[in-house]
Structure formats: structure tokens, C-alpha cells
Amino acid sequence: MNFDEMEKAKREQLGKIRDFSPLEFAPEKWEKLRKIVYKPQPLNLDVIIDDTTLREGLQMAGLVNPRSADTCRIACMLRDTGVERLEVLTYTNSDQEAIKLMQDEGLEKMLAAWCRATRADVDLALKFDFKQVGVSHPVSYIHFEKWTDKSLQEFIERVVDTVAYAVEHGLTVFVHGEDSTRADWKFEKAFINAVADAGASVYRICDTIGCGLSDPSATLPNGIPAKIRQIKKDTKIPNVEIHAHDDFGNAVENTMAAIRAASGLFDKVYASTTFLGIGDRAGNAETEKIILNCYMHYDIKKWNLQPLRELAIFLASSLKYQLPLNKAIVGDAAFAHESGIHIHGLMALPLTYEPFPPELVGQTRTIVVGKRSGKHGVRLKLEELTGQKIEEDDPRLAEIVELLKNKFVTGERRYPIRDDEFKQYAQKAGFKIE
């Protein structure tokens, strides 16, 4: 092994990275750093986020129904992130009040009504001046067990009639193939071609119970890349969408797999997601994760990442949803550091333990002083609270480190030091803190 060459490569790489890695967020430097470290690979299609938080998300068991004004605010915040389509429900008075508020906010072109395969649902969408609808219907034999008195031909005829009726009335139509990842392909192919002939613009692959596979070599029906390829090869539908559930924990990967598979085959692909992944049972692919993955790894920069944290807080509050501390991107602990080893690395190079700057997504870095904190963490916390540079050999630093260490060494203290407590210890050590 030629370690001299590797040492040279190390110095060159770290030299470039250090130049673009200040502790304070600098957007232009970050963009250069991202391309050096992550080497994004552009896709050959447009990725469109079709957020269904206000339809699928609100179906999550145990959530509080938001007030109409809160529903509208969530929709506006999603729009402000750059989400292109919003799927909503239309059936209750509160749904309808929220729709009117959203239209007053200028969202009418983004809104899509979720419909069953009935003309009555389309009429309701028309009543509220929707421009687009999603017609949802099962495509797997398993789901057809709910209607044992109906034939396969009747199912297709019912959906085709609804699609044709909606198209005749000037609506853009998406068709949702429920339980697509367990569907017989011969039937599903006939179904897709029939709705395409009726005027549908998009077919949604619904991984309804999350059993889909992202492996490009996985076969139909649950191989999602295979499904994308087969739809392009064997059907007339212009565009595809992926709607992935998280029962196996794979919703984000399955959504990204569909996006990658559609690249070069379709002009665009729709990703049906929910913010924070809320939804039936284990939920869905998170809007924020798909956006960030597309930005970081595929260089799609059309979305505004700044409101993500604020939206997470508001959504959790309005739905009485417990936002997990360790939720990626938007959780309280996503940029919180306590371990001495981590903080030492952070001070040397933020990229060591922060894959992207917290400010990028509306977050802030948090230094937690606790049992596993050391001198580096205490020093950073002092600089945060005093707004001054603290030298490593400052005797006051050593004193406060010792004071805090004694709090945990006996094992009596089990939780981190609060900021107000920390200020008191800092003052004891001789630091001036307001």
C-alpha cells in the first residue's frame, strides 16, 4: 500500500473541505462543499412532490382533526417549501371550509380532490372548483375480496366511467392503483391501459402495505423498479407516481427507487408523500426526506428547505402529534450534541457529525451539557451563551468543567444541565453571563 499517496490525497481533500466548512452557515460555501463531498448525480427527469398530508396524513389513527384555519396554514407552508401538488379530502364541513380558505390563499391550481370511483365524488370536486382529481381503486385480487359479487370487468368499467366523466368535465385525472405491489400484472396492465384510454394522465403505484422492494432485480408485482419499467413498456399512461407506505420501514427507499427507475423513461415522476410521514398505520414516505434526498444526492434545488423545521413544529402542534426527538432533519435532537467525542469532531470540522448545516432546514445547532460532555462541549456552550471566544487554557473553563463533572460522577444526576443551571455554574467560575 502506498500510504504516501493516500496522505497526499487526504491533505488535498481536507484542504478543500476546510475552506468551505465554517461553524457559521455560509450558503455559497455550503453549495461548494456539498458537491465536493456528496458528488450529486443529476437525474434525467423532473421530480414532482405530490403531498398528501391533508388526505393520507390525516387518516392516521389518534390524531386530532386540525381546525380549518390550521389546515390552510399547513397547505400554505407546504406551498412555501415548493411542493407542487396538494391532495385533500372534500367530504366533511371542515374539509370544505379548509378548501375555501386554501382557494382564497391562491392554492386552487395546486389542489387535487381525492375521489372514489364514483361520479358523485367527481361532482363534489367540480362543485368546489377543483382542476384535478385522484380516482382511487384497488387493483389486487386480495382487495377485491371486499366485493365478491363484482367481476374484474365490472371493476374496470366502473373506474373507466368515472375517469371519462371527470375528463369530460375538464379535470386532470390521476388514477391510484391501490395495493399495486400485490397485483396480478395481466390485470393491472389492462386496468392501466383502460384508464389511459379514458383520459387519465398519471397512474399511481400504491405500495399500500409497504411490501414493495427497491431492488432493481426484484420481479413483479412487488419489485418497484420493475413495475416502473413494465408500465413504460406495456401501457399507454403518460406519467407515473409512487405512493409508498412504511410498514416495513422502506417507504423512503422505495420512493427513491421509483424516482431513479423512472429517470430516462419518463419526463417526470410524481412522489406522493406526507410531511413527517404521518398516515395510516406506520405512515408514508416523508415529504422532507424525499426533498432532501433529491437535493443532496441528485442536485434538485427547486425546493425551499428553510421552512421544514417550522412546518414540523406547527404540524405536530395542530394535530397533537408527538414529534420524535430523533426524527431525521426536523427533530429536536437532529443537531443536538452531547458526547465529548462528537463535539471535538464538530469543532474541528462541522461536517464530521453534521451531514449538512442545521440552518439549511431551519434548525439550529444545540450543545447539550450532560454526563458524556467534556471540555470541548462545555467550551462551545460557554461561547454560545457568552457570545465570546473562550480559550482552551482558560482556568475558568477548567473550573466549570470540574464543577459539572462532580454533578454526574456520583450517579445522582441523570439528566442534562439546563441552560439556566449552566449559567449559574458559569457565573460561579467567573464568567459574565446576562
KERORO-327778 format. One record per residue (C-alpha): residue in one letter; x, y, z; chain. Coordinates in pm, whole numbers, always signed. Last residue first. Example, Ala and Ser with C-alpha at 12.3 -4.5 7.8 and 13.67 -1.06 7.14 Angstrom:
2
(atom "S", (+1367, -106, +714), "A")
(atom "A", (+1230, -450, +780), "A")
This chain:
434
(atom "E", (-2657, +3812, +3116), "A")
(atom "I", (-2345, +3599, +3150), "A")
(atom "K", (-2013, +3712, +3300), "A")
(atom "F", (-1784, +3415, +3353), "A")
(atom "G", (-1612, +3374, +3692), "A")
(atom "A", (-1648, +3000, +3763), "A")
(atom "K", (-1952, +3068, +3980), "A")
(atom "Q", (-2102, +3265, +3690), "A")
(atom "A", (-2056, +2967, +3461), "A")
(atom "Y", (-2220, +2738, +3716), "A")
(atom "Q", (-2521, +2971, +3733), "A")
(atom "K", (-2540, +2996, +3355), "A")
(atom "F", (-2538, +2617, +3332), "A")
(atom "E", (-2837, +2597, +3565), "A")
(atom "D", (-3038, +2836, +3343), "A")
(atom "D", (-2934, +2640, +3034), "A")
(atom "R", (-3049, +2309, +3180), "A")
(atom "I", (-2787, +2051, +3268), "A")
(atom "P", (-2863, +1708, +3122), "A")
(atom "Y", (-3048, +1430, +3306), "A")
(atom "R", (-2923, +1151, +3533), "A")
(atom "R", (-2769, +1337, +3825), "A")
(atom "E", (-2721, +1102, +4122), "A")
(atom "G", (-2453, +897, +3950), "A")
(atom "T", (-2180, +1019, +4183), "A")
(atom "V", (-1971, +1142, +3889), "A")
(atom "F", (-2256, +1341, +3735), "A")
(atom "K", (-2262, +1665, +3934), "A")
(atom "N", (-1888, +1642, +4000), "A")
(atom "K", (-1821, +1669, +3628), "A")
(atom "L", (-2016, +1993, +3616), "A")
(atom "L", (-1799, +2163, +3877), "A")
(atom "E", (-1480, +2022, +3721), "A")
(atom "V", (-1573, +2151, +3376), "A")
(atom "I", (-1661, +2486, +3534), "A")
(atom "E", (-1316, +2515, +3689), "A")
(atom "A", (-1126, +2406, +3377), "A")
(atom "L", (-1309, +2670, +3176), "A")
(atom "R", (-1231, +2935, +3438), "A")
(atom "P", (-863, +2847, +3404), "A")
(atom "D", (-873, +2948, +3030), "A")
(atom "D", (-640, +2704, +2851), "A")
(atom "E", (-886, +2627, +2570), "A")
(atom "E", (-953, +2995, +2505), "A")
(atom "I", (-1315, +3105, +2509), "A")
(atom "K", (-1436, +3324, +2221), "A")
(atom "Q", (-1730, +3539, +2326), "A")
(atom "G", (-2106, +3531, +2264), "A")
(atom "T", (-2150, +3447, +2631), "A")
(atom "L", (-2415, +3176, +2589), "A")
(atom "E", (-2288, +3010, +2270), "A")
(atom "E", (-1922, +3054, +2367), "A")
(atom "L", (-1995, +2890, +2702), "A")
(atom "K", (-2175, +2603, +2532), "A")
(atom "L", (-1882, +2554, +2296), "A")
(atom "R", (-1640, +2543, +2591), "A")
(atom "V", (-1860, +2300, +2782), "A")
(atom "G", (-1874, +2070, +2481), "A")
(atom "H", (-1500, +2078, +2422), "A")
(atom "K", (-1419, +2027, +2789), "A")
(atom "G", (-1623, +1711, +2816), "A")
(atom "S", (-1986, +1608, +2792), "A")
(atom "R", (-2090, +1248, +2844), "A")
(atom "K", (-2292, +1306, +3161), "A")
(atom "G", (-2465, +1615, +3030), "A")
(atom "V", (-2422, +1951, +2861), "A")
(atom "V", (-2627, +1964, +2540), "A")
(atom "I", (-2494, +2182, +2259), "A")
(atom "T", (-2770, +2263, +2013), "A")
(atom "R", (-2715, +2350, +1646), "A")
(atom "T", (-3007, +2537, +1497), "A")
(atom "Q", (-3272, +2419, +1252), "A")
(atom "G", (-3443, +2593, +960), "A")
(atom "V", (-3352, +2324, +708), "A")
(atom "L", (-3027, +2474, +576), "A")
(atom "E", (-2957, +2630, +917), "A")
(atom "P", (-2873, +2285, +1052), "A")
(atom "P", (-2575, +2258, +814), "A")
(atom "F", (-2549, +1925, +628), "A")
(atom "P", (-2410, +1584, +718), "A")
(atom "E", (-2341, +1707, +1073), "A")
(atom "Y", (-2105, +1477, +1260), "A")
(atom "T", (-1768, +1535, +1090), "A")
(atom "L", (-1915, +1803, +863), "A")
(atom "P", (-1877, +2053, +1146), "A")
(atom "L", (-1495, +2023, +1119), "A")
(atom "A", (-1257, +2052, +1415), "A")
(atom "M", (-1523, +2186, +1647), "A")
(atom "L", (-1770, +1919, +1540), "A")
(atom "G", (-1512, +1645, +1588), "A")
(atom "H", (-1448, +1755, +1945), "A")
(atom "I", (-1824, +1779, +1991), "A")
(atom "H", (-1876, +1423, +1880), "A")
(atom "I", (-1603, +1283, +2105), "A")
(atom "G", (-1734, +1481, +2403), "A")
(atom "S", (-2083, +1338, +2357), "A")
(atom "E", (-2360, +1596, +2396), "A")
(atom "H", (-2462, +1719, +2051), "A")
(atom "A", (-2807, +1824, +1928), "A")
(atom "F", (-2850, +1868, +1552), "A")
(atom "A", (-3121, +1608, +1484), "A")
(atom "A", (-3214, +1603, +1854), "A")
(atom "D", (-3521, +1829, +1830), "A")
(atom "G", (-3643, +1652, +1517), "A")
(atom "V", (-3662, +1822, +1173), "A")
(atom "I", (-3395, +1658, +955), "A")
(atom "A", (-3434, +1300, +1081), "A")
(atom "K", (-3671, +1248, +1373), "A")
(atom "N", (-3458, +1181, +1679), "A")
(atom "L", (-3675, +1367, +1928), "A")
(atom "P", (-3990, +1214, +1781), "A")
(atom "L", (-4265, +1470, +1708), "A")
(atom "Q", (-4561, +1373, +1924), "A")
(atom "Y", (-4866, +1459, +1714), "A")
(atom "K", (-5132, +1681, +1870), "A")
(atom "L", (-5251, +1760, +1515), "A")
(atom "S", (-5201, +2139, +1537), "A")
(atom "S", (-4883, +2111, +1744), "A")
(atom "A", (-4715, +1844, +1531), "A")
(atom "L", (-4797, +2036, +1214), "A")
(atom "F", (-4668, +2362, +1358), "A")
(atom "I", (-4340, +2213, +1479), "A")
(atom "A", (-4276, +2023, +1156), "A")
(atom "L", (-4363, +2329, +948), "A")
(atom "E", (-4111, +2540, +1140), "A")
(atom "R", (-3842, +2276, +1090), "A")
(atom "L", (-3904, +2247, +715), "A")
(atom "P", (-3940, +2621, +644), "A")
(atom "Q", (-3578, +2672, +522), "A")
(atom "L", (-3568, +2385, +273), "A")
(atom "N", (-3707, +2579, -23), "A")
(atom "W", (-3742, +2340, -316), "A")
(atom "K", (-3607, +2381, -670), "A")
(atom "K", (-3255, +2259, -597), "A")
(atom "I", (-3250, +1911, -746), "A")
(atom "D", (-2883, +1808, -723), "A")
(atom "Y", (-2944, +1431, -724), "A")
(atom "H", (-2783, +1326, -395), "A")
(atom "M", (-2837, +1623, -164), "A")
(atom "Y", (-3140, +1784, -326), "A")
(atom "C", (-3329, +1467, -413), "A")
(atom "N", (-3251, +1321, -71), "A")
(atom "L", (-3364, +1644, +98), "A")
(atom "I", (-3696, +1657, -88), "A")
(atom "I", (-3763, +1287, -28), "A")
(atom "K", (-3683, +1323, +342), "A")
(atom "E", (-3899, +1633, +388), "A")
(atom "T", (-4202, +1474, +222), "A")
(atom "E", (-4175, +1170, +447), "A")
(atom "A", (-4255, +835, +289), "A")
(atom "N", (-4571, +701, +449), "A")
(atom "G", (-4730, +605, +779), "A")
(atom "A", (-4684, +308, +1008), "A")
(atom "R", (-5061, +251, +1038), "A")
(atom "D", (-5236, +505, +812), "A")
(atom "G", (-5056, +833, +768), "A")
(atom "I", (-4789, +1064, +908), "A")
(atom "G", (-4453, +1052, +729), "A")
(atom "L", (-4333, +1376, +891), "A")
(atom "F", (-4493, +1555, +594), "A")
(atom "T", (-4672, +1308, +371), "A")
(atom "T", (-4558, +1180, +33), "A")
(atom "S", (-4681, +1103, -319), "A")
(atom "A", (-4377, +1132, -545), "A")
(atom "Y", (-4466, +1219, -904), "A")
(atom "V", (-4230, +1132, -1187), "A")
(atom "K", (-4142, +1343, -1487), "A")
(atom "D", (-4024, +1313, -1846), "A")
(atom "F", (-4046, +934, -1821), "A")
(atom "L", (-3800, +659, -1911), "A")
(atom "G", (-3467, +836, -1854), "A")
(atom "S", (-3522, +857, -1480), "A")
(atom "A", (-3826, +646, -1388), "A")
(atom "A", (-3610, +386, -1212), "A")
(atom "R", (-3435, +650, -1000), "A")
(atom "I", (-3764, +804, -890), "A")
(atom "A", (-3913, +462, -817), "A")
(atom "A", (-3608, +368, -609), "A")
(atom "M", (-3636, +699, -421), "A")
(atom "T", (-3994, +616, -327), "A")
(atom "N", (-3897, +263, -224), "A")
(atom "E", (-3610, +400, -16), "A")
(atom "V", (-3839, +648, +159), "A")
(atom "A", (-4112, +393, +225), "A")
(atom "N", (-3882, +115, +344), "A")
(atom "G", (-3965, +81, +715), "A")
(atom "F", (-4154, -244, +657), "A")
(atom "D", (-4498, -88, +720), "A")
(atom "D", (-4376, +241, +570), "A")
(atom "H", (-4626, +309, +292), "A")
(atom "A", (-4522, +419, -56), "A")
(atom "H", (-4716, +624, -309), "A")
(atom "I", (-4522, +631, -638), "A")
(atom "E", (-4641, +825, -944), "A")
(atom "V", (-4631, +757, -1316), "A")
(atom "N", (-4681, +954, -1638), "A")
(atom "P", (-4820, +928, -1992), "A")
(atom "I", (-5020, +603, -1949), "A")
(atom "K", (-5012, +399, -2269), "A")
(atom "T", (-4902, +69, -2117), "A")
(atom "D", (-4664, -222, -2179), "A")
(atom "K", (-4310, -82, -2185), "A")
(atom "K", (-4345, +223, -1963), "A")
(atom "I", (-4559, +35, -1712), "A")
(atom "Q", (-4314, -254, -1721), "A")
(atom "R", (-4016, -32, -1641), "A")
(atom "I", (-4192, +133, -1345), "A")
(atom "K", (-4308, -206, -1215), "A")
(atom "A", (-3956, -348, -1242), "A")
(atom "P", (-3826, -51, -1040), "A")
(atom "I", (-4094, -127, -777), "A")
(atom "G", (-4039, -503, -749), "A")
(atom "N", (-4355, -610, -565), "A")
(atom "P", (-4556, -747, -859), "A")
(atom "L", (-4332, -811, -1037), "A")
(atom "T", (-3964, -904, -1012), "A")
(atom "A", (-3684, -776, -791), "A")
(atom "S", (-3365, -704, -991), "A")
(atom "P", (-3379, -326, -937), "A")
(atom "D", (-3405, -387, -558), "A")
(atom "S", (-3644, -127, -415), "A")
(atom "L", (-3892, -389, -298), "A")
(atom "G", (-4258, -325, -223), "A")
(atom "C", (-4422, -471, +87), "A")
(atom "G", (-4528, -134, +230), "A")
(atom "I", (-4892, -225, +285), "A")
(atom "T", (-5039, +6, +20), "A")
(atom "D", (-4745, +25, -215), "A")
(atom "C", (-4966, +237, -439), "A")
(atom "I", (-4835, +281, -793), "A")
(atom "R", (-5014, +596, -909), "A")
(atom "Y", (-5102, +619, -1277), "A")
(atom "V", (-5099, +967, -1428), "A")
(atom "S", (-5279, +1145, -1713), "A")
(atom "A", (-5610, +959, -1723), "A")
(atom "G", (-5801, +1011, -2050), "A")
(atom "A", (-6031, +710, -2086), "A")
(atom "D", (-5768, +535, -2300), "A")
(atom "A", (-5524, +577, -2009), "A")
(atom "V", (-5787, +433, -1773), "A")
(atom "A", (-5819, +121, -1992), "A")
(atom "N", (-5443, +89, -2040), "A")
(atom "I", (-5384, +98, -1666), "A")
(atom "F", (-5654, -162, -1591), "A")
(atom "A", (-5536, -399, -1864), "A")
(atom "K", (-5182, -377, -1726), "A")
(atom "E", (-5313, -430, -1374), "A")
(atom "F", (-5499, -744, -1479), "A")
(atom "K", (-5203, -904, -1651), "A")
(atom "W", (-4971, -779, -1375), "A")
(atom "D", (-5150, -955, -1090), "A")
(atom "A", (-5145, -704, -805), "A")
(atom "R", (-4950, -729, -480), "A")
(atom "T", (-4733, -417, -528), "A")
(atom "S", (-5031, -233, -678), "A")
(atom "D", (-5221, -244, -350), "A")
(atom "E", (-5436, +52, -454), "A")
(atom "G", (-5387, +163, -814), "A")
(atom "H", (-5446, +537, -787), "A")
(atom "V", (-5566, +706, -1106), "A")
(atom "F", (-5466, +1069, -1161), "A")
(atom "V", (-5710, +1279, -1361), "A")
(atom "T", (-5685, +1635, -1492), "A")
(atom "L", (-6039, +1770, -1492), "A")
(atom "G", (-6217, +1932, -1784), "A")
(atom "H", (-6567, +1794, -1733), "A")
(atom "E", (-6521, +1529, -2000), "A")
(atom "V", (-6203, +1422, -1816), "A")
(atom "A", (-6401, +1364, -1495), "A")
(atom "Y", (-6669, +1159, -1674), "A")
(atom "A", (-6403, +955, -1858), "A")
(atom "V", (-6228, +878, -1529), "A")
(atom "T", (-6551, +778, -1353), "A")
(atom "D", (-6665, +554, -1640), "A")
(atom "V", (-6320, +396, -1667), "A")
(atom "V", (-6322, +320, -1292), "A")
(atom "R", (-6659, +146, -1306), "A")
(atom "E", (-6575, -38, -1629), "A")
(atom "I", (-6252, -170, -1479), "A")
(atom "F", (-6426, -307, -1172), "A")
(atom "E", (-6708, -454, -1379), "A")
(atom "Q", (-6459, -640, -1597), "A")
(atom "L", (-6295, -790, -1291), "A")
(atom "S", (-6633, -923, -1178), "A")
(atom "K", (-6828, -800, -876), "A")
(atom "D", (-7023, -1005, -618), "A")
(atom "T", (-6714, -1081, -408), "A")
(atom "W", (-6662, -714, -328), "A")
(atom "K", (-6430, -687, -26), "A")
(atom "E", (-6233, -985, -162), "A")
(atom "F", (-6128, -745, -434), "A")
(atom "H", (-5853, -623, -204), "A")
(atom "I", (-5667, -952, -227), "A")
(atom "Y", (-5721, -963, -604), "A")
(atom "S", (-5507, -651, -631), "A")
(atom "V", (-5604, -343, -831), "A")
(atom "P", (-5787, -139, -570), "A")
(atom "H", (-5944, +196, -668), "A")
(atom "S", (-5861, +565, -620), "A")
(atom "V", (-5953, +844, -856), "A")
(atom "G", (-5726, +1144, -798), "A")
(atom "V", (-5870, +1476, -904), "A")
(atom "Q", (-5763, +1793, -1082), "A")
(atom "K", (-5897, +2142, -1152), "A")
(atom "F", (-6109, +2164, -840), "A")
(atom "D", (-6390, +2417, -849), "A")
(atom "F", (-6566, +2316, -525), "A")
(atom "K", (-6874, +2184, -703), "A")
(atom "L", (-6648, +2008, -952), "A")
(atom "A", (-6489, +1806, -672), "A")
(atom "L", (-6835, +1714, -542), "A")
(atom "D", (-6938, +1608, -893), "A")
(atom "V", (-6628, +1389, -911), "A")
(atom "D", (-6728, +1220, -586), "A")
(atom "A", (-7081, +1161, -722), "A")
(atom "R", (-6940, +1019, -1045), "A")
(atom "T", (-6795, +730, -846), "A")
(atom "A", (-6454, +562, -837), "A")
(atom "R", (-6360, +712, -502), "A")
(atom "C", (-6216, +1059, -508), "A")
(atom "W", (-5923, +1254, -362), "A")
(atom "A", (-5952, +1617, -467), "A")
(atom "A", (-5638, +1783, -602), "A")
(atom "L", (-5525, +2131, -501), "A")
(atom "M", (-5227, +2301, -662), "A")
(atom "K", (-5423, +2518, -907), "A")
(atom "E", (-5655, +2639, -628), "A")
(atom "L", (-5376, +2749, -393), "A")
(atom "G", (-5438, +3125, -420), "A")
(atom "E", (-5488, +3193, -49), "A")
(atom "D", (-5864, +3228, -102), "A")
(atom "Q", (-5851, +2880, -256), "A")
(atom "M", (-5692, +2749, +61), "A")
(atom "L", (-5964, +2909, +273), "A")
(atom "K", (-6234, +2757, +53), "A")
(atom "I", (-6070, +2414, +80), "A")
(atom "A", (-6046, +2447, +460), "A")
(atom "E", (-6419, +2513, +485), "A")
(atom "Q", (-6485, +2210, +267), "A")
(atom "D", (-6273, +1977, +479), "A")
(atom "S", (-6436, +2118, +796), "A")
(atom "N", (-6782, +2051, +651), "A")
(atom "T", (-6686, +1694, +572), "A")
(atom "Y", (-6633, +1513, +237), "A")
(atom "T", (-6370, +1701, +40), "A")
(atom "L", (-6035, +1541, +120), "A")
(atom "V", (-5705, +1687, +4), "A")
(atom "E", (-5409, +1618, -225), "A")
(atom "L", (-5161, +1903, -259), "A")
(atom "R", (-4943, +1940, -569), "A")
(atom "E", (-4621, +2133, -642), "A")
(atom "V", (-4441, +2139, -306), "A")
(atom "G", (-4208, +2439, -318), "A")
(atom "T", (-4140, +2479, +54), "A")
(atom "D", (-4377, +2778, +55), "A")
(atom "R", (-4654, +2558, -85), "A")
(atom "L", (-4614, +2325, +212), "A")
(atom "M", (-4640, +2627, +442), "A")
(atom "C", (-4958, +2737, +264), "A")
(atom "A", (-5113, +2390, +299), "A")
(atom "I", (-5025, +2379, +670), "A")
(atom "R", (-5180, +2724, +711), "A")
(atom "C", (-5499, +2609, +539), "A")
(atom "T", (-5528, +2306, +765), "A")
(atom "D", (-5470, +2534, +1064), "A")
(atom "A", (-5753, +2764, +952), "A")
(atom "S", (-5982, +2464, +907), "A")
(atom "R", (-5906, +2345, +1259), "A")
(atom "P", (-5699, +2029, +1270), "A")
(atom "N", (-5853, +1689, +1342), "A")
(atom "V", (-5664, +1546, +1640), "A")
(atom "L", (-5456, +1241, +1556), "A")
(atom "G", (-5532, +900, +1706), "A")
(atom "A", (-5534, +689, +1389), "A")
(atom "M", (-5357, +840, +1089), "A")
(atom "Q", (-5617, +938, +827), "A")
(atom "L", (-5498, +1299, +845), "A")
(atom "G", (-5177, +1201, +671), "A")
(atom "E", (-5350, +1037, +376), "A")
(atom "R", (-5556, +1345, +292), "A")
(atom "L", (-5401, +1667, +426), "A")
(atom "T", (-5053, +1514, +432), "A")
(atom "T", (-5093, +1408, +69), "A")
(atom "D", (-4801, +1596, -85), "A")
(atom "D", (-4746, +1546, -457), "A")
(atom "I", (-4378, +1633, -490), "A")
(atom "I", (-4276, +1649, -855), "A")
(atom "V", (-3942, +1508, -969), "A")
(atom "D", (-3841, +1622, -1319), "A")
(atom "L", (-3647, +1377, -1533), "A")
(atom "N", (-3294, +1272, -1632), "A")
(atom "L", (-3146, +1268, -1284), "A")
(atom "P", (-2838, +1462, -1175), "A")
(atom "Q", (-2566, +1277, -978), "A")
(atom "P", (-2460, +1456, -662), "A")
(atom "K", (-2090, +1437, -564), "A")
(atom "Y", (-2150, +1412, -189), "A")
(atom "V", (-1829, +1565, -52), "A")
(atom "I", (-1714, +1812, -319), "A")
(atom "K", (-2064, +1898, -440), "A")
(atom "R", (-2190, +1961, -90), "A")
(atom "L", (-1884, +2173, -5), "A")
(atom "K", (-1943, +2406, -299), "A")
(atom "E", (-2307, +2450, -200), "A")
(atom "W", (-2205, +2504, +164), "A")
(atom "K", (-1960, +2779, +70), "A")
(atom "E", (-2236, +2969, -108), "A")
(atom "P", (-2481, +2922, +179), "A")
(atom "A", (-2245, +3028, +465), "A")
(atom "F", (-2363, +2879, +794), "A")
(atom "E", (-2137, +2954, +1092), "A")
(atom "L", (-1905, +2673, +1203), "A")
(atom "P", (-1713, +2738, +881), "A")
(atom "S", (-1663, +2450, +638), "A")
(atom "F", (-1581, +2568, +284), "A")
(atom "D", (-1204, +2618, +310), "A")
(atom "R", (-1181, +2320, +543), "A")
(atom "I", (-1324, +2090, +275), "A")
(atom "K", (-1068, +2182, +10), "A")
(atom "G", (-772, +2130, +245), "A")
(atom "L", (-931, +1813, +378), "A")
(atom "Q", (-939, +1663, +29), "A")
(atom "E", (-584, +1770, -61), "A")
(atom "R", (-438, +1657, +271), "A")
(atom "K", (-611, +1319, +246), "A")
(atom "A", (-496, +1269, -114), "A")
(atom "K", (-137, +1341, -10), "A")
(atom "E", (-163, +1100, +280), "A")
(atom "M", (-308, +839, +45), "A")
(atom "E", (-16, +883, -195), "A")
(atom "D", (+235, +848, +91), "A")
(atom "F", (+43, +547, +221), "A")
(atom "N", (+124, +345, -92), "A")
(atom "M", (+0, +0, +0), "A")
